[in-house]
Amino acid sequence: MALHTKRHPISPTSTRFTATLDRRVLQFVRKREVLRKGERILVAVSGGPDSTALLLILARLSSVLEIQLTVAHFDHKLRGHDEAAADLDFVRSHASGLNAPFAHGSGDVGSRARDNHESLEDAARRLRYSFLAEQAALLAAPCVLTGHTMDDQAETVLLHLIRGAGLDGLTGMRPRSPWPFGAGPGLARPLLCLTREETVRYCAESGIQPRQDPTNLLPIATRNRVRSQVIPLLGEINPRITQALVRLAASAAEDIDYLSELTNEAFAEHARVKPGSVQLIRSLLNSFPRALTARLVARAVAHISGTPAGLEGDHIEAVLNLASSPPGTLSLPGGVTVSSDSRSVLFHRGRPPRAEPVPATRLHIPGGTRIPGGLIRARIEDPPHNPHSHDPLHAYLDAARTGLDLTVRSRRPGDRLRPLGLGGEKKLQDILVDAKVPARDRDGVPLVCGAVGIIWVAGHCIDQRYALGPDSRQALHLSLRSSPPAPNR
């Protein structure tokens, strides 16, 4: 491998130690699906031992993984001009020795921190990630790689624990995760299987003297205390404390993945999603386990704002309290408003949206008829043993009485029907009020109608004149299905 620094030529052969670490990283990448075959990647290299070792390992594994490397370096303006120039020259020379494309940029961390009232650490991170996202977009690279190690993971887990993070916080950093600031490439960390000490030795055995990572100059008081005091103290109790914290993160991640799968299923089944709004039923939020409802709330907020960033435990608790209290409204981060009524909790921006009216549409029998927000399916079948379905989204009617010339529409002034079991006529308006359907949603309730009026108020009741009886020979089975949720942005 032709890799050179100004001081030491690099041997093309690996040592036993570097070859062992190469294999460990390769196994980790494959097992955790950190990278994808043939992927174009952008490697963030500061010049410190972690990112330098990352670049060397990836270069040695590039043919096996079939990846295309581009190197990126960012100057935070935290060092003097000469030091920053030396950092840039160091990283550029390695990229050149690997015949890898090279990109670099800079940003004034101090000025951004002052202008945006941010800490130096946050300002540095945002500037660096903004640069990396821009470069990845220019390269059409779906993934950015950083040199985070097991030590970084252990520190992150402890910091989250100290700050009172929940189970999600204990997962620390994932081997591959979404971009931390909204839309962007994937973010991968192939060195989470190595320690910081191992990256230093890897560079040394490769004949390279790394630079100082400029981010170590940031006044990150809490992290530095965790690194220099807390972890060494815990190491006196358990010499393998770093590995123990990494195992904790991996175990928590498995639990979170399972909860996320349950959340996705519950959201797809129960959330009523429209452009700019998500509606969840109160009773579900009050009956589901809190571990699940908290994630449903976060998922709803992410659908509206694009990210659940800024949403904390107190915000989720406020939403769940709203779901079990009289109707009200509250505001969440990201410009999200939550409004509740007697039946549901609605996440939206600005004023609550009104339901889209259902235009008069001929019902396809058999077949499906699309309406705003959903689909009505109709088919002819034998009468069921129990025709009075407990599921309000299904109705069984006497096909001979209904006929096949049916329409679906929204409510109209003066609409009335004879609800099954009531024994008399009732205004549709009163039926919807008694069912606690919010006024904003009443125009969106589908009404299946025949020649003489309403035969099914979808989701609520049927007209007794069209109900199945002992002499019914065929059933018209109607079902309402909400449109599937829009994908998260």
C-alpha positions, -999 to +999 in steps of 0.1 A: +000+000+000+016+033-011+008+056+019+034+083+028+039+110+054+066+136+051+087+118+078+081+081+075+074+059+044+048+033+052+055-003+046+030-020+023+029-050+047+008-051+078+020-062+113+003-090+131-014-064+154-027-042+125-039-073+106-058-084+137-075-051+140-083-051+103-101-084+108-120-072+138-133-041+120-142-062+090-162-086+112-179-057+130-188-040+097-203-071+083-221-083+115-236-049+122-242-039+086-222-007+090-213-004+053-229-017+021-210-033-007-201-009-035-210+021-014-193+055-019-183+069+015-170+101+029-144+096+057-141+125+082-104+128+091-091+153+116-056+139+117-060+125+152-052+089+160-088+076+158-097+091+124-062+084+110-065+047+120-100+047+105-086+059+072-058+034+072-081+004+081-106+014+054-079+017+028-067-018+036-103-032+035-116-012+006-111-040-020-128-065+003-157-042+011-158-028-024-161+008-011-150+040-027-132+064-003-132+102-003-114+120+025-128+151+042-111+175+066-126+204+085-107+233+102-126+246+132-104+276+135-095+265+170-057+263+164-032+287+152-027+292+115+005+272+113-010+243+133-042+242+112-021+243+080+000+214+093-032+194+101-045+201+066-012+190+050-011+159+071-045+147+060-041+158+024-009+139+021-025+106+033-054+111+009-029+116-019-009+086-009-041+065-011-051+081-044-084+091-026-103+123-036-099+150-009-122+178+003-116+203+030-134+232+045-134+255+075-157+274+099-153+299+126-166+280+157-161+309+181-181+334+159-209+309+154-211+301+192-214+339+200-239+346+172-262+317+180-256+315+218-243+280+215-215+262+234-183+259+215-188+221+214-223+224+198-212+251+174-182+230+163-203+199+158-229+218+138-204+234+115-185+202+110-216+182+102-229+208+079-197+207+059-198+169+058-234+168+047-227+193+019-197+172+006-216+140+008-244+155-013-219+168-039-204+133-041-237+115-040-222+096-011-249+079+011-227+076+041-202+097+062-178+078+085-163+090+117-136+076+140-156+071+172-142+043+193-154+022+223-140+048+246-162+075+230-191+051+233-185+045+270-182+082+277-214+089+258-234+063+277-221+077+311-229+112+300-264+102+290-268+084+323-256+113+343-281+136+325-310+113+333-316+099+298-340+070+294-334+037+277-328+055+244-299+074+259-282+042+271-279+030+235-252+056+230-240+058+194-252+033+168-228+017+143-249+033+116-276+059+123-295+086+105-280+121+101-283+139+134-295+172+119-325+164+098-322+151+063-287+140+053-265+109+046-262+080+069-236+083+097-214+052+103-189+044+130-168+013+121-144+017+150-169+012+178-153-022+182-118-007+190-104+012+219-086+045+217-054+028+229-057+004+200-060+032+174-029+049+188-009+017+185-024+010+151-010+043+138+024+037+155+028+002+139+018+017+106+047+042+110+025+073+114+026+100+141-009+114+142-017+150+148-037+163+178-074+162+172-085+198+174-118+189+189-098+179+220-091+216+225-128+223+232-136+232+268-159+202+272-158+202+310-182+174+317-169+149+291-133+157+301-142+149+338-159+117+328-128+107+307-101+117+331-118+110+365-150+090+364-140+062+341-105+057+358-124+055+391-149+030+378-119+011+363-106+005+398-139-015+405-141-031+370-109-029+349-130-036+319-155-008+325-153+005+289-163-029+275-191-032+301-206+001+291-203-008+255-222-041+262-249-021+281-253+001+250-256-029+227-282-045+250-302-013+253-301-010+215-316-044+210-345-035+234-350-002+216-351-019+182-379-042+194-399-013+209-394+006+177-408-023+157-439-024+180-442+014+176-441+011+138-468-015+138-490+004+163-486+037+143-494+021+110-525+005+125-539+032+147-526+066+137-547+086+113-521+105+092-529+134+069-506+160+054-496+182+083-514+163+110-515+130+130-545+118+150-543+093+178-572+079+197-573+088+234-583+054+246-553+038+229-529+063+245-544+056+279-544+018+275-511+011+258-479+006+279-461+039+285-430+026+268-451+024+236-472+055+240-441+076+246-427+064+212-460+069+195-460+106+206-424+110+194-433+094+161-463+118+157-441+148+165-415+136+140-441+133+113-451+170+118-417+186+124-394+162+106-375+152+138-383+145+174-352+165+184-359+187+214-387+165+226-380+156+263-397+134+289-416+164+303-432+171+269-443+135+264-457+134+299-477+166+291-492+150+260-501+118+279-517+139+306-537+158+279-550+124+267-565+117+301-578+152+309-606+174+296-600+188+261-572+212+258-542+224+238-504+225+244-473+235+224-443+213+217-408+220+203-406+223+165-437+244+162-460+214+169-494+220+186-513+192+203-551+195+206-574+171+223-611+165+223-633+139+240-621+112+215-587+119+201-554+137+204-543+157+173-508+167+164-506+196+139-492+230+131-513+262+136-550+257+138-564+221+138-572+210+102-607+202+093-616+168+077-619+168+039-655+163+028-664+130+010-676+138-025-706+118-037-691+087-053-706+056-067-697+025-046-679-003-065-696-036-056-676-058-055-644-038-052-628-008-035-638+028-036-613+054-026-624+084-005-604+112+012-583+095+039-593+060+032-609+031+012-643+014+014-643-022+003-675-040-007-682-076-014-712-100-015-708-131+007-728-155+028-744-141+059-720-145+089-731-164+121-728-131+140-739-104+117-736-076+143-699-070+141-682-055+171-658-038+148-673-004+139-653-003+107-672-033+093-709-036+085-730-066+073-762-057+055-790-075+036-778-074+000-814-078-013-826-047+006-796-025-001-793-033-038-761-027-057-767+010-067-751+027-037-731+059-032-708+072-005-708+109+005-705+134+033-734+145+056-761+169+044-786+191+063-815+171+075-799+137+072-817+111+094-817+073+098-830+045+121-799+032+140-801-006+146-813-013+181-826+022+188-862+015+177-868+049+161-854+076+139-826+099+148-808+129+133-773+122+119-761+153+137-772+138+171-756+105+163-722+121+156-725+144+187-734+114+209-704+095+194-682+125+204-670+131+168-653+165+168-671+191+147-640+195+126-642+158+116-679+154+109-677+163+072-651+135+068-674+107+081-683+085+051-720+078+046-730+048+024-764+056+009-791+039-011-821+052-029-840+062+002-812+074+024-783+064+046-777+027+052-743+029+070-726+057+090-691+043+086-675+036+119-707+041+139-740+024+130-762+009+103-798+016+095-820-012+109-841-014+077-811-029+059-799-052+087-795-089+081-824-111+093-833-148+095-844-149+059-814-130+045-797-151+018-767-128+009-748-102+029-732-070+016-700-067+036-687-032+038-654-022+055-636+011+059-598+013+060-579+044+066-551+054+042-517+041+054-495+067+071-473+089+050-436+080+054-416+100+080-395+128+066 
